Amino acid sequence: MNLEVYPVLFHIFSNGGCYIFDAMREELSSNSDYEDIEKLGVIYDSAPGQSTVSTTVDIFFNFQDGFFTQILKSFAYIFFAIGKGINSIAGMLGYSLYSTIYDKMMFGQDGCPELYLYSTKDQVILASDVDEVVQKRRIQGVDISTAQWSDSDHVQHFRKHPGDYIKQCFKFLTKCIIHSREEL
């Protein structure tokens, strides 16, 4: 398939998907072989959100249990807390040791419409984080669509609301195609 002829739609799940998308976005913008690829749109499902130390550690050890896991969790918690603390202190001094994926998604320059699918019940990516990104992206002039539910868990919106999820994605895809054709 020739990607220069067919525009690309990204469908991202959680912050893990944001990391992959960010790496792809970096490659697409820095490699001249990809300069003709058109980004049609970006769908964020349960993303992006600010990572807390406890959430990060819990995700790493989500399916593990036992004494040894608890020890590893404790060390990981300390490690991530120290790293986050050092970066916070550096930020107060006007330096940044690293950009968070939350910041990268909030200020990325993709030049295409975005759809955010999220829930107020999500305990991993808070709805308030997504709301903040949506608000700041709109201020930047990005064409934003949203669908928010109140009863679906993290990346479970399609399972809980399959009809509405498909409708939102299809409506967004139609909007992206129209937007893409208007720019020709």
Disulfide bonds with the S-S distance in Angstrom:
none
